[in-house]
Amino acid sequence: MKRIAIIGAGPVGLACASWILSKTPDAHLDLYDRLAESDDAISQGDSRGIAVSQGSHLLLNSIGAWPNNSPAIHKIHVSHRGHFGRAIVRREELNQAALGHIVRYADIHLAIRKALKKISSSSPNFNWHFSQTIDTLDKNNLADVVIHAEGGLFKQQEWQEIYRDYEQTAIVGWIKTDRAHQHLAWERFTEEGPLALLPSHKGQEYLNLVWCGNPKATEDRLALNPQEFLSQLQKAFGSRAGKFIDAGELRSYDLGLNARKEIVSGHEVWIGNAAQTMHPVAGQGLNLGLRDAHTLAESLTTHHTAQEALDQYQVLRKTDRNTTIATTDFLARIFTSKLKPVICARGIALASLQLLIPVKQSLTRQMMFGQR
Ligand SMILES: Cc1cc2nc3c(=O)[nH]c(=O)nc-3n(C[C@H](O)[C@H](O)[C@H](O)COP(=O)(O)OP(=O)(O)OC[C@H]3O[C@@H](n4cnc5c(N)ncnc54)[C@H](O)[C@@H]3O)c2cc1C
């Protein structure tokens, strides 16, 4: 039986381990987790709101990993500040209970951790190495298959072959409004980058903010007093989501594309952010990473040799990965272009998207379920 090692126990590494063990409980699997066994550091950590697609929701349900407090998205409103054209996507058009959910990074991380603890309780050959990084270990003799799931954030990772710095930084945090969110997600494109307001786990009057801008403007915004910050945000977004009355937990992230050309090399394979880190404009990073993890687990548990499994994995992930990276890169760049023909074309594109229902549905399906 092949020996498998997973390095990195973020949401993607944990989900991969869970899918492997739920299919083959006696798999020889070692998971290297940089974090300690206690959940404390995770629960007090990253409170960023992540849009998890309906496709990921279904995948995570298969291992019983779903956080309790995860407001659903029923409608998405896409617009372009100062220009014509808008598109609205409704769950009814896709015949889905929800278009997606918003979960805190910490909550989804903990939910998958808990699911793996339960699943692995009947796995005699599974070892979970806490407070352990790979740096001190010999990668060549670790296992027959070494899965890299070390993840990471843009500018904090090693540079890969596919690299683009959008020179944008995102402010994330929560906003309190005088209006209930009613399960509506807003994506407003501005000249500096997208500005998203999403339902929040904090309650109906709260929204998760992702405000992308150039790094200097972001730094200046974060230095403003709360009232000035809210007034600038209101000016940038408009009044559609109500009056902004408070904000909190504001911090910033650098944004860019950093992806590997090859996701398999010898007995090593890369999944999640270790394979591709993307701009959050379309909310695809974790969703794509979970699809990586699920496909890899399927390949490893259905093929006899490690090489066969990795060869199949590489082929199966090609289209979804390339399409998602390209779509995200396109969206991150097209709306910040100041060229007149491009400005005109994107207005027409948004307006036509609203009218061409089959095109809108097909795009939304790609974002929700990936390329199948
Ligand atoms: C502002 C922002 C908003 C985003 N919004 C969305 C969204 O709406 N929807 C979406 O799908 N995605 C979104 N993303 C992307 C999403 O956060 C990532 O794609 C996702 O977290 C990747 O998960 P991962 O497990 O691959 O990596 P990570 O979440 O980075 O986890 C990696 C884990 O590996 C551990 N580790 C690292 N190095 C080692 C080592 N050497 N040895 C052992 N362990 C190690 C780390 O401690 C960590 O626990 C967003 C990202 C940002 C920055």
The ligand as an SDF file (V2000), in Angstrom:
LIG
                    3D

 53 58  0  0  0  0  0  0  0  0999 V2000
   -8.6170   38.8010    1.1160 C   0  0  0  0  0  0  0  0  0  0  0  0
   -8.8730   37.3920    0.6440 C   0  0  0  0  0  0  0  0  0  0  0  0
  -10.1680   36.9790    0.3960 C   0  0  0  0  0  0  0  0  0  0  0  0
  -10.4190   35.6880   -0.0770 C   0  0  0  0  0  0  0  0  0  0  0  0
  -11.7050   35.3320   -0.3620 N   0  0  0  0  0  0  0  0  0  0  0  0
  -11.9570   34.1090   -0.8510 C   0  0  0  0  0  0  0  0  0  0  0  0
  -13.2890   33.7260   -1.1780 C   0  0  0  0  0  0  0  0  0  0  0  0
  -14.2270   34.5080   -1.0250 O   0  0  0  0  0  0  0  0  0  0  0  0
  -13.5000   32.4730   -1.6650 N   0  0  0  0  0  0  0  0  0  0  0  0
  -12.4810   31.5750   -1.8550 C   0  0  0  0  0  0  0  0  0  0  0  0
  -12.7390   30.4500   -2.3200 O   0  0  0  0  0  0  0  0  0  0  0  0
  -11.2090   31.9130   -1.5490 N   0  0  0  0  0  0  0  0  0  0  0  0
  -10.9260   33.1500   -1.0510 C   0  0  0  0  0  0  0  0  0  0  0  0
   -9.6430   33.4870   -0.7170 N   0  0  0  0  0  0  0  0  0  0  0  0
   -8.5750   32.4900   -0.9180 C   0  0  0  0  0  0  0  0  0  0  0  0
   -8.5050   31.4550    0.2260 C   0  0  0  0  0  0  0  0  0  0  0  0
   -8.2760   32.1160    1.4580 O   0  0  0  0  0  0  0  0  0  0  0  0
   -7.3700   30.4660   -0.0480 C   0  0  0  0  0  0  0  0  0  0  0  0
   -7.4650   29.9930   -1.3630 O   0  0  0  0  0  0  0  0  0  0  0  0
   -7.4180   29.2700    0.9200 C   0  0  0  0  0  0  0  0  0  0  0  0
   -7.2280   29.7260    2.2420 O   0  0  0  0  0  0  0  0  0  0  0  0
   -6.3430   28.2550    0.5510 C   0  0  0  0  0  0  0  0  0  0  0  0
   -6.3590   27.1920    1.4840 O   0  0  0  0  0  0  0  0  0  0  0  0
   -5.0630   26.2860    1.6670 P   0  0  0  0  0  0  0  0  0  0  0  0
   -5.4030   25.2560    2.6770 O   0  0  0  0  0  0  0  0  0  0  0  0
   -4.5400   25.8790    0.3520 O   0  0  0  0  0  0  0  0  0  0  0  0
   -3.9440   27.2840    2.2570 O   0  0  0  0  0  0  0  0  0  0  0  0
   -3.9010   28.0670    3.6400 P   0  0  0  0  0  0  0  0  0  0  0  0
   -5.2510   28.5370    3.9950 O   0  0  0  0  0  0  0  0  0  0  0  0
   -2.8190   29.0880    3.4880 O   0  0  0  0  0  0  0  0  0  0  0  0
   -3.4200   26.9600    4.6930 O   0  0  0  0  0  0  0  0  0  0  0  0
   -2.1190   26.3930    4.6330 C   0  0  0  0  0  0  0  0  0  0  0  0
   -1.7930   25.7080    5.9470 C   0  0  0  0  0  0  0  0  0  0  0  0
   -0.5050   25.0830    5.8680 O   0  0  0  0  0  0  0  0  0  0  0  0
    0.2720   25.3860    7.0310 C   0  0  0  0  0  0  0  0  0  0  0  0
    1.6980   25.3700    6.6420 N   0  0  0  0  0  0  0  0  0  0  0  0
    2.3530   26.2680    5.8900 C   0  0  0  0  0  0  0  0  0  0  0  0
    3.6320   25.8860    5.6950 N   0  0  0  0  0  0  0  0  0  0  0  0
    3.7800   24.7040    6.3420 C   0  0  0  0  0  0  0  0  0  0  0  0
    4.8740   23.7900    6.5160 C   0  0  0  0  0  0  0  0  0  0  0  0
    6.0780   24.0220    5.9820 N   0  0  0  0  0  0  0  0  0  0  0  0
    4.6840   22.6490    7.2250 N   0  0  0  0  0  0  0  0  0  0  0  0
    3.4510   22.3990    7.7970 C   0  0  0  0  0  0  0  0  0  0  0  0
    2.3850   23.2410    7.6750 N   0  0  0  0  0  0  0  0  0  0  0  0
    2.5460   24.3640    6.9450 C   0  0  0  0  0  0  0  0  0  0  0  0
   -0.2290   26.7520    7.4860 C   0  0  0  0  0  0  0  0  0  0  0  0
   -0.0020   26.9340    8.8720 O   0  0  0  0  0  0  0  0  0  0  0  0
   -1.7230   26.6680    7.1380 C   0  0  0  0  0  0  0  0  0  0  0  0
   -2.4530   26.1120    8.2010 O   0  0  0  0  0  0  0  0  0  0  0  0
   -9.3440   34.7760   -0.2710 C   0  0  0  0  0  0  0  0  0  0  0  0
   -8.0330   35.1810    0.0010 C   0  0  0  0  0  0  0  0  0  0  0  0
   -7.7960   36.4800    0.4540 C   0  0  0  0  0  0  0  0  0  0  0  0
   -6.3880   36.8990    0.7240 C   0  0  0  0  0  0  0  0  0  0  0  0
  1  2  1  0
  2  3  1  0
  2 52  2  0
  3  4  2  0
  4  5  1  0
  4 50  1  0
  5  6  2  0
  6  7  1  0
  6 13  1  0
  7  8  2  0
  7  9  1  0
  9 10  1  0
 10 11  2  0
 10 12  1  0
 12 13  2  0
 13 14  1  0
 14 15  1  0
 14 50  1  0
 15 16  1  0
 16 17  1  0
 16 18  1  0
 18 19  1  0
 18 20  1  0
 20 21  1  0
 20 22  1  0
 22 23  1  0
 23 24  1  0
 24 25  2  0
 24 26  1  0
 24 27  1  0
 27 28  1  0
 28 29  2  0
 28 30  1  0
 28 31  1  0
 31 32  1  0
 32 33  1  0
 33 34  1  0
 33 48  1  0
 34 35  1  0
 35 36  1  0
 35 46  1  0
 36 37  1  0
 36 45  1  0
 37 38  2  0
 38 39  1  0
 39 40  1  0
 39 45  2  0
 40 41  1  0
 40 42  2  0
 42 43  1  0
 43 44  2  0
 44 45  1  0
 46 47  1  0
 46 48  1  0
 48 49  1  0
 50 51  2  0
 51 52  1  0
 52 53  1  0
M  END
$$$$
